[in-house]
Amino acid sequence: MRMKFKWCVGAALVASVSARAQTAAYPSQPVRIISDSAAGSTPDVSLRLLAEELGKTWGQQVVVVNQPGAGGAIAARAAAAAAPDGYTLFMPASSMFLQIKGTPGVADNLPLELPRDFEPIGFATLLPMFIGVSRANGAATLGELLDRARARPDDVAYATTGRGRFTHLTMEKLQQAANVRMRLVAYAGGPAAELSDVATGRVAAMIEGYSGVASAMRSGGVLRGLAVSTKARLPGFEDLPTIAETVPGFEANGWNVMVAPKGAPADIVDKIAADMNKALAGKELNAKYNALGAFTQPMTPGETAAFARSEQAAWRPILEKVSRENP
């Protein structure tokens, strides 16, 4: 019995040393990060900036794999099925945690919950939403756009990057707060697909993160920025009013978190979290994010899971309302 006990202790020590060695060597090969967002969208652009920094830190290629569609379910399934070894990660958009019942393709285990479905790693970026209209025939202010919607319920259309995405949910929240009714036009091809219809006036307005509309909203661009969804005006965007200046108390920001497949080793999760937060603290990366209207908010794995739960609770009334209206 004594010899067996010694063997067990020795085996445990060997396993512990092996695990530490594995963590120290991580990553020893390229890392994939799956995204449920279309290429060129705000979540995609912010993720690629972070992937570039992690690649520098790790000395390995960090590849972003875009798998949009089906309300995010395609990407979620691919990420959940990956080996839990730290070499496949997943950065879902906030809408993956705030799914609407009836969204086409949504799997039984959506919306996502942490740590039920994935291992939380860290919070990446806060992504304010920007509302824009065509300069050719759009409203001059958000108040004017809302007045048009009140006068013609369901006639004034707005574009988003898909039903059930955070852009859609933000506009649902705005309509409820402002007591208006607008018509959703959902696009699966990212901001570029929306822009052509909004620019020509076929659709009255669009809502998107800044990187998706930046060129169109710059001086001489086809879009006129009406408002941003943050509580206060953004640094660098001081001339752009907040939605709250027209609809008091309104605030809604998209966000991204990094997760790993369920069962990923805790030591590797902690290492990724530490390296990710170090990258997010860098002045150069923050400057790039701020120029895109995105802002970092580093968190531990535990804080990330708690944040996701708090957002789910805060958005539940909007989700329940939309689910009732779209059975």
C-alpha positions in Angstrom: 0.0 0.0 0.0 2.8 2.4 0.9 4.5 1.8 -2.5 1.3 2.4 -4.3 0.8 5.7 -2.4 4.4 6.8 -3.4 3.7 5.9 -7.0 0.5 8.0 -7.0 2.3 11.0 -5.5 5.0 10.6 -8.0 2.5 10.4 -10.9 0.8 13.5 -9.7 4.0 15.4 -9.5 4.9 14.3 -13.0 1.5 15.4 -14.3 1.8 18.7 -12.6 5.3 19.4 -14.1 4.0 18.3 -17.5 1.0 20.7 -17.3 3.3 23.6 -16.3 5.6 22.8 -19.2 2.7 22.7 -21.6 1.5 26.1 -20.4 5.0 27.6 -20.6 5.3 26.4 -24.2 1.9 27.7 -25.2 1.4 28.5 -28.0 3.7 26.3 -29.9 1.7 26.5 -33.1 -0.7 28.9 -34.8 -3.9 29.8 -33.0 -7.3 30.2 -34.6 -9.9 32.7 -33.4 -13.4 32.1 -34.7 -15.7 35.1 -35.2 -19.4 35.0 -35.8 -19.2 38.4 -37.5 -18.8 39.2 -41.2 -15.4 40.4 -42.4 -15.1 44.2 -42.3 -17.7 44.6 -39.5 -16.8 46.4 -36.3 -16.3 43.2 -34.2 -14.1 41.7 -37.0 -11.9 44.8 -37.3 -11.4 45.0 -33.5 -10.7 41.3 -33.3 -8.0 41.5 -36.0 -6.2 44.3 -34.2 -6.1 42.2 -31.0 -5.1 39.1 -33.0 -2.1 41.0 -34.4 -0.9 42.0 -30.9 -1.3 38.5 -29.6 0.7 37.2 -32.5 3.5 39.5 -31.6 3.5 38.4 -28.0 3.3 34.7 -28.8 5.6 34.6 -31.8 2.9 32.6 -33.6 0.4 33.3 -36.3 -3.1 34.2 -34.9 -5.7 33.6 -37.6 -9.2 35.1 -37.6 -11.8 32.8 -39.1 -15.1 34.5 -40.0 -18.1 32.2 -39.8 -21.2 34.5 -39.9 -24.7 33.4 -40.4 -27.7 31.7 -38.6 -27.7 34.3 -35.8 -24.2 33.2 -34.8 -25.1 29.6 -34.4 -22.7 28.4 -37.2 -19.6 30.0 -35.4 -20.8 28.8 -32.0 -21.1 25.2 -33.2 -17.7 25.2 -34.8 -16.1 26.7 -31.7 -17.8 24.3 -29.3 -16.7 21.3 -31.4 -13.0 22.4 -31.5 -10.5 20.6 -29.3 -10.2 22.3 -25.9 -6.5 22.8 -26.1 -6.3 26.5 -26.4 -5.5 26.5 -30.1 -9.0 27.4 -31.2 -10.6 30.4 -29.4 -13.9 32.1 -30.0 -14.8 35.8 -29.9 -18.6 36.1 -30.1 -20.5 39.4 -30.5 -22.6 40.5 -27.6 -25.7 39.4 -29.5 -24.7 35.8 -29.0 -25.5 36.2 -25.4 -28.7 38.1 -26.1 -30.5 35.9 -28.6 -34.1 36.3 -29.7 -36.4 33.3 -29.8 -37.1 32.3 -33.3 -33.9 33.6 -34.9 -33.3 31.4 -37.9 -30.7 28.6 -37.2 -30.4 29.4 -33.5 -29.4 26.2 -31.7 -31.0 24.9 -28.5 -28.0 26.0 -26.3 -28.3 29.7 -27.5 -28.1 32.3 -26.1 -24.7 31.5 -24.8 -24.0 31.4 -21.1 -20.7 31.5 -19.3 -19.3 29.2 -18.0 -22.0 26.8 -19.1 -21.1 26.7 -22.8 -17.5 28.0 -23.0 -14.6 28.9 -20.7 -14.5 32.7 -20.2 -11.1 34.3 -20.9 -11.5 38.1 -21.1 -13.3 41.2 -22.2 -11.9 42.8 -25.4 -13.8 45.9 -26.5 -16.8 48.1 -25.9 -18.4 49.0 -29.2 -20.7 52.0 -29.3 -23.4 52.0 -32.0 -23.6 54.9 -34.5 -26.8 55.9 -36.3 -26.5 57.4 -39.8 -28.7 58.5 -42.7 -28.1 59.4 -46.3 -26.8 62.9 -46.8 -28.9 63.1 -49.9 -32.4 62.8 -48.4 -32.0 61.7 -44.8 -33.1 63.5 -41.6 -30.9 66.2 -40.2 -31.2 65.1 -36.6 -32.2 62.0 -34.7 -35.2 63.8 -33.4 -36.3 64.4 -37.0 -35.9 60.8 -37.9 -38.0 59.7 -34.9 -40.7 62.3 -35.7 -40.9 60.8 -39.2 -41.3 57.3 -37.7 -44.0 58.5 -35.3 -45.9 60.0 -38.3 -45.6 56.9 -40.4 -45.3 53.8 -38.2 -43.5 50.9 -39.8 -42.9 52.9 -43.0 -39.5 54.3 -42.0 -36.9 51.5 -42.5 -33.6 51.0 -40.8 -30.8 48.6 -41.8 -28.8 46.3 -39.5 -26.3 43.4 -40.0 -29.0 40.8 -39.2 -32.0 40.0 -37.2 -31.1 39.3 -33.5 -27.7 41.1 -33.8 -26.9 43.8 -31.3 -27.6 46.5 -33.9 -31.1 45.2 -34.2 -31.6 45.0 -30.4 -30.3 48.5 -29.9 -32.8 49.9 -32.4 -35.6 47.8 -30.7 -34.6 49.4 -27.4 -34.6 52.9 -29.0 -38.0 52.4 -30.5 -39.4 51.3 -27.2 -37.8 54.2 -25.3 -38.9 56.8 -28.0 -42.4 55.2 -28.5 -41.9 54.8 -32.3 -42.2 51.9 -34.7 -39.7 51.4 -37.5 -39.2 48.6 -40.1 -36.2 46.3 -39.9 -34.3 45.5 -43.0 -31.7 42.9 -42.1 -28.5 42.3 -44.2 -26.2 39.3 -44.0 -23.3 40.7 -46.0 -21.9 43.2 -43.4 -22.0 47.0 -43.5 -21.1 47.3 -47.2 -24.4 45.7 -48.2 -26.4 48.1 -46.0 -24.5 51.2 -47.2 -25.6 51.0 -50.8 -29.3 51.0 -50.0 -29.0 53.6 -47.2 -26.9 55.9 -49.4 -29.5 55.9 -52.2 -32.3 56.5 -49.8 -34.0 53.1 -50.3 -33.6 52.6 -46.6 -33.8 55.6 -44.3 -31.1 54.8 -41.7 -28.6 52.3 -40.5 -27.0 51.5 -37.2 -23.5 50.0 -37.0 -20.2 50.2 -35.1 -18.0 53.1 -36.3 -15.5 51.0 -38.3 -18.4 49.8 -40.4 -19.4 53.3 -41.3 -16.3 55.4 -40.8 -15.5 56.2 -44.4 -19.1 56.9 -45.2 -19.5 59.3 -42.3 -16.3 61.3 -42.8 -16.5 64.7 -44.4 -18.0 64.4 -47.9 -19.1 60.8 -47.2 -22.6 59.5 -48.2 -23.8 59.2 -44.5 -24.7 61.9 -42.0 -24.0 60.8 -38.5 -27.0 61.5 -36.3 -26.1 60.0 -32.9 -24.0 57.6 -30.9 -25.3 55.2 -28.3 -22.9 56.0 -25.4 -24.0 57.9 -22.3 -21.7 60.8 -23.0 -20.2 62.2 -26.2 -17.1 60.2 -27.3 -13.6 61.6 -27.4 -12.8 62.4 -31.0 -16.5 62.6 -31.8 -17.5 65.6 -29.8 -19.6 67.1 -32.6 -21.8 63.9 -32.7 -24.7 64.0 -30.2 -25.6 61.0 -28.1 -29.0 59.3 -28.4 -29.5 60.3 -24.8 -29.6 63.9 -25.8 -32.8 63.2 -27.7 -34.1 60.2 -25.7 -33.0 60.8 -22.1 -31.3 58.0 -20.2 -30.7 55.9 -23.3 -27.4 53.9 -23.5 -26.5 50.7 -25.4 -23.0 49.4 -26.3 -22.0 46.3 -28.1 -19.1 44.3 -26.7 -16.8 41.4 -27.4 -15.4 38.7 -25.1 -12.9 36.0 -25.7 -13.8 32.4 -24.8 -12.4 28.9 -25.2 -14.1 25.6 -25.8 -15.4 24.0 -22.6 -12.7 22.0 -20.9 -9.7 24.1 -22.0 -6.9 23.8 -19.3 -7.2 26.5 -16.6 -3.5 27.3 -16.8 -3.7 28.0 -20.6 -6.9 30.0 -20.1 -5.2 32.1 -17.5 -2.2 32.6 -19.7 -4.3 33.8 -22.6 -6.2 36.1 -20.3 -3.0 37.7 -19.0 -1.5 38.1 -22.4 -4.8 39.5 -23.8 -5.1 42.1 -21.0 -1.4 43.1 -21.4 -2.1 43.7 -25.1 -5.3 45.7 -24.3 -3.3 47.9 -22.0 -0.9 49.0 -24.7 -1.1 52.6 -25.8 -0.7 51.8 -29.5 -3.6 49.3 -29.6 -5.8 51.6 -27.6 -5.1 54.5 -30.0 -6.1 52.3 -32.9 -9.3 51.2 -31.1 -10.2 54.7 -30.1 -9.9 55.9 -33.7 -12.5 53.2 -34.6 -14.8 54.3 -31.8 -14.0 51.2 -29.8 -12.7 51.1 -26.2 -10.9 48.5 -24.1 -12.1 47.2 -20.8 -9.8 44.5 -19.5 -11.4 41.8 -17.2 -10.4 38.6 -15.6 -12.2 35.4 -16.7 -14.5 35.6 -13.6 -15.3 39.2 -14.2 -16.0 38.4 -17.9 -18.6 35.8 -17.0 -20.2 38.1 -14.4 -20.4 40.9 -17.0 -22.1 38.7 -19.5 -24.7 37.6 -16.9 -25.4 41.2 -16.0 -26.0 42.2 -19.6 -28.4 39.3 -20.1 -30.4 40.4 -17.2 -30.4 44.1 -18.3 -31.6 43.2 -21.8 -34.2 40.6 -20.9 -37.2 43.0 -21.1 -36.2 43.9 -24.7 -35.7 40.3 -25.7 -39.0 39.2 -24.2 -40.8 42.0 -26.1 -39.2 41.2 -29.4 -39.9 37.4 -28.9 -43.6 38.1 -28.3 -43.8 40.2 -31.4 -41.9 37.6 -33.5 -43.2 34.2 -32.3 
